[in-house]
């Protein structure tokens, strides 16, 4: 656990007990174990400490007075649990009692305690172990909360925007999330396929299970099978011990197979069997393991074309594409751009502890005209870069944009829409656009892809413009 300066502080343990001897013994044992103890003899004293210090664990006696010097109340500690939970929400509460009473323990757990220790705790390790368990539970709880918030943030980033394409996709997402059906996500790189997969998991019946993602293309061929299905000791050279695969790690949850189009034919056959039979064996093993996962596959390739070219099994394609969802590129949902920019501004202003900058309208206009080959991921990285490089408190203006984003203003624009009702303006814009494209092509030696990258437009957009402008032989 670290503080703002980067140094490590000892976890603070608040001992609340009206017995001075109990407090003294606990304080000594906790100090010896490396913790930072604080003590209180009543509920009000404990609340006062919690208001001043960050507390990690509360050791709370069941029999306590409300205030110092007042008579003890048989259930004073239990009655104080909600107040202490509110005063130090990040702390774990462990109840202390001189009697092993299951009924009191259950009531304490219902009110927000996480453990129950019977006094006298002997040896001292009994109390120290209970504190260690509580700290680990607190760490796990914070990690789970953080991950859930991250999922919500990522999911919110993706769904932000009013475009018809996104409304249609979200309707489909909500429908499929409520089921356990296999989903195939398709779309260009950077459109947010993993974010959609996480959103499906978070909204579905397996939301409390793990979400496991694996990029098939990022693994060497020799490791894909053992990574997916696990292996037994001695299954191959270097397999010194048995290891579970991702299908086992994701049990009860969701497994995302990203870049599924890169899976080799032999493993395509094995994956098909797993999906059909809902069971598998580890590499080198004979034991059949049930497959209790929801599978979501993702790709930026045209799997139907791969099926026609016999690069991908047709039966596996149909098994994966029970529900196919196509993610639109950012250029096809450009009306979402202002809201996406706003989301990223909020996110990275918080991350870098800077005031959220204003954005000049001309900046947004440049971004709307850009073709976004990297899609939403590219936009996110651009906004992050602008926040990092811009001095805090200053607005983001046109000059802050990298030249490739400003250069798209003419070439990326819809000439017909811009010059509607003005033939002279249309002719001038088309001549200027044609001249700029030809000069860029000449600079790139006729390479269309390089010219498109230099102009900040997608290659497909470049080809459409070449055809419309009648530029041949480039």
N, C-alpha and C positions, 0 to 999 in steps of 0.2 A: 504494500500500500504506500503510495507516494504523495507528498504534498506538492504545492505549487513550485517550490524551489528545487524539486527533484530529489531531496533527501528522503530517507525512509523513516517513517514514524512508527512507534510501537502501537499496536491496536489498543484502544482504550476500553477497559472493562469496568463498568459501574456496578459495584456491589451494594445492594440495598437490603439491609438486615438490621433489626433493632438490637441485636445481640452484639455488643462491642467485641467480645472474644471471637465470634465468627468472622466479623469484619477484619480483625487483625490477622487471623490465620489466613483468610482468603487473600488479603493484601500481600502478605509475605510470599505465599505460594505463587501468586500471579507475577510478582516482581521477579522471582527466581526463574520463571518460565519465559521472561522477556516481554511481558505485557505491561501496560501502563494502567495500574488500578486507580479507581476513585471510589470513595465510600460515602454512603448516606444512611442515616438511621430512620428515615421516614419517607413517605411518598412525596411530600412537599420539598424536602431536601434533594431528593433524586431529580425532581422536575427542575429545580433551580440549577443543578449541575448540567442537566441535559440542555438547558437553554444557553449555556456558556461554552460547552465543549462538544466536539464531534465524538459520539459514542458508538462503538462497534458492537459491544455485547452488554446486556443488562442481566446481572444475576439478581433475581428478585424473590425475596422471601414471601411466602403466602400470608403469614401473620405479620401485619405491620400497623403502626400508628399512622394516622393521616399527617400529623405534624410532630416535630420533636417534642418530647415531654408529655404528649397525650397518651391515653390508654390505647393498647393495641386492639386492632380489629381482626377477628378470625379470618376474614377474607379480604383484608386491606390490600394485599398485593394483587390478588386476582382482579379486584375492582379497579385497580390503577393501571391495568394493562393498556386499555384504550388511550389513556392520557399519555403514557410513556411512548406508546406507538406513534402518537401524533407529535410528541416533542422530539423524538429521534427516530424518524421513519426508516433510516438505513440500518438501524441496530437490530440484532437478533435478541430475543428475550428468553432467558432460561430460568425456569422456576426452581426455587429452593424450598424444601419442606422437611420437617422432622418426621413426617409420617408418609409412608408409601401408600398414598390413597389414589387409586385409579380414577375415581370419580372426579376428584379435584384436578388431577392431571389432565383429564379429557376436557374439563371446562376451561382450563388455562389455555390449552391448545386451540379450542374454539375461539377464544377471545384474542388470540394473536401470538401466544408464546410458541416457541419452536422446539423446546426440550424441557425435561423435568429431571432434577437431581435430588436424591434423598440425602438429608443430613443425618449423622455426620459423614462427610465424604472422606473415606480413608482407603488407600493412601491418597496423598495430595494429587497424584496423577489423575484421579477420578474427576476432580474439578477442572484441572487443566485440560484434560481430554475433552470434556464437555464444552469448554470455551473454544478449543481448536475446531471442534465440529461445527459450532455455531458460526465461527468466522468463515469457515469454508462454505457453509450454507448461504451466508450473506453474500459472499463473493459470487457463488453460482447464481443466486437470485438476481444480483445486479447485472451479471452477464446476460442472463435470459431476458431481463427487461431491456437492456441495451439492444440486443439482437432483434427483439420484437419491434422496438422503436425504429431501428434501422430498416427493417422490412417495411414498416408503415411509411417511412420517409421515402424509400425507393419506390414503393408502390405508388405513393402520391405523386412523385416526380413523373412517373410514366403516365398516369392517367390525367395529369393536368392538361387542360385545354378543351376548347369547346367544339373542335372539328367534328364533322359528321363521321369521319373515318374512326375517330377515337370513341365516339359514343357507340357506334356499331360494335367495335371490338370489345368494349367494356360490357355491353349486353351479353355478348357471347362468352366472355370470361366469367361473368357471374353465373351463367347457366351451367358451364362445365365445371366450375369450382365446387359446386354442390354435389358432384358425383365423384366416382373413382375411376372414370374413363381415362384411357391413355390419350395423351395430347401430343400433336406434332406442331411445333412452332416454326414458322418460316419467316424469313425477312432478311434484309441486308444487315451487314455488320454494323453494330451501334444502334440498332432500333430498339433494343431493350428486351431481348428474348429471355434473358435470365431474370430480369425484373418481373416480367409477366409470369414466369414459372413460379417465382416466390410469391407473387400475389395469388395465384391459383392455390398454392399450398396453404397460405395464410388464411384463405377464406373457405377451405375445404374441410372435410371430416377428419383429415389427418393433421390438422394444424398443430396439435400438441406433440406430434412426432418430429423426428429430425428432418431437415431439408439438406440433402447432400447433392452437390454438383460436381460433375467430372467433365473435363474437356477431352474428348477422345483424341482429337488431333494433336494435343500437347504431349501425348504419351508415346514412347517408342513402341513399335509393333510388339516386341517381346514382352512388354509389361502390361499391355492392355487387358489381357485375359485374367492375369492374377490380380490386377487392380480392381476389376469388376467383380470377379467371383471368389477371390481369395486363393490361397494355396496351402498345402500341407507341407510339413517339414520334409525336406529331401525331394520336393517336386521338381526342382531344377538346381543347377549349380548356384550356390549362394543362399539357398532357402534353408537357413539354419533353424528356423522355427515356423510354426503355423501362423498364418495371418488371415483375418477375415477380409473380405472384399467389400466394395461399396454397396452391393446388394444387401449384405448383412448389416453394415453400418446404418443403412437407411431403413431398417426394419421398422414398420409401423408408421413410416413417413413417406417422403417423396424423393425420388431419384431423378435428377436432371442429367440426361445424356446429351451434352452439347457437341456440336459438330458431328452429328451422328452419321453424316454422309461419308466421313473419312474411315468408318469401320471396315476392316478387311473382310472379304467374303466368308472366310472360315468362322470368324466371330459373329458375322451376321447370322449364320445358321445356328450358332449356339444361343445367341440372344433371342432368336425366334422361338427356340424350344423353351427357353425360360419363360417367355411371355405367354406361351400356349399352355405349358404344364404347371406354371407357378411354382417351380422348384429347380434346383441346380446342384451341382457338386463343385467343391473347390478343386483347383488344379492339383492333380496328383492324389485326389481323395476319392473315396467310394461312398461316403455318407451323403444321403440326399437331404438337402436343406430347403425348407419351405421358403418361398419368395413372397413376403408380405410387404410389398411396396407399391406405390403408385409411380408409374414411369411417365416422364415428360421428356420428349426428344426435341432437339432444336437444330436447325441448320440454316446456312445462308445459300445453300445450293438448291438447284431445281431437282429434287429427288425423282420427280416423274420423268424428267429427261434422263437421269441416271438409270432408271428402270428400263427405259427404252433402249439405252446403250448397254444394258446388261452389266452395269457397274454396281447396281444395288438390287437386292432381291425384291421381286414384286410382292411376295407373300409377307415379307417383313414390312415393306412400306405400308401395306393395307392394315397390318396389325398395329403399327405405330400411329397411323393417321386415322384412328377411330374418330377423333375430333381434330381436324386441322384448323389452326388459327394463323392467319397471315398478318404480320405486323407492317403497317404502312411506313414508308420512309418519311423523314421529316419534310422533304420537299413536297410531299403529297398531303401534309397536314400543317402547312406553314402558318395557318391562322392560330395554331397553338403556340407559336414561337414566343410572343410577348409573355404569356403566362409561364412558360418554361424558363425564360430568362429570369423572371421574378423569383421562381422557386430556387434557382441556382444562386441568385444573389443572396437570398436569405440563408441558404445552407452554408455558403463559404464565408459570408460575413460573420456568422456565428462561429464557424470553425477557426477562423483566424482572428477572432475577437476584434473586429473592426466595424465601424458604423456602416450601415448599408448604403452604398453610393447611389445617387441618382444616375439615370441613364438618359442621355440626350436622344430626342426623337429621331434624329438623323442616323444614330447608331442602329436603332431598331430597324429603320428602313433599309440600311445596307444589309443587315442580317436577313431580312425577309427576301431580299433579291439573290442571296447566295444559294448555291445548289445543295450544300450539305452532303458531300459524299460520305462523311463519317457519321451522319445522322445525329441523334440526340447526344450520343457520347461525345462527339466533336463539339457540340454547343456547350456541354457541361465543362469540358476542358478549357474552352475559350473563356467562359465567364470566370472560371477559377483563375486563369492566367491574368485576366484584367484586374481582378480584385487584389491579387498578390503584387502586381507591378504598380498599381495606382496608389499614390499617397492617400492615407486615410482622410476622409472628409471631402475629397474632391470628386466631382461628377465624372462619369465616363463619357468622353466625347469622341467625335469622329476620328480625330487624330490618334486616339489610343488603339484603334483597330489595326491589326496587322494588314499589310497592303493587299494580301490575297482576298480579304473579306471586303475591302473597299473597291477592289477592281471588278467585283461582280456586279456593280451597280448598273453598268451599261449592258455587258454581255449576258448577265443573268436576268435582266428585265424582260418583261413581256412587251415587245415593241408594239404589237398590234393594240394591246390595251392602252399603252401609254399615249399612242398617237391616234386613237379612235376619233373620227370626224375631222381629222387634219391630215390630208394626203401629203402636203409638203413636209410636215414634221415626220410623218411615217417614212417618207423616202430618205430624208436626211438621217434618221436614226438607223435605218437598214444599211445605208451606205457606210455610216460610221462603224456599225457593228461588223459589217463585212470586212472593212479595212483593218480593224483591230484583230479580228480572227486570222486574216491572212498574214499580217505581220507577226503574230504570235506563232503561227504554224511555221513560217520561214525561220524564226528564231530557234524553233525546236527541230529543225530539219525535217519537217513534215510529219512528225510523230504526234498523232491526234491525242493520245493519252497524256503525253507531257504538256501539250498545249492546253488541254482541259484543266490539268492540275494548276498550271500557271495562271489561268484565268479564274480559277476558283469555282469551276462548274463541274458537274458529273460528266463522265465520258458519253453516257447516253444522251445527255442534253447537247453536248458538242455535236454528236452525229445528227441529231434532229435539226440543229441550226445549219449545219453544212448542207443538208438536204434542202431545207427551206430557202437558203440563200443561193442555191445552185452552185456551190463550190465543189468542183469535181477534181479527182486525182490527188487530193491531199492525203 
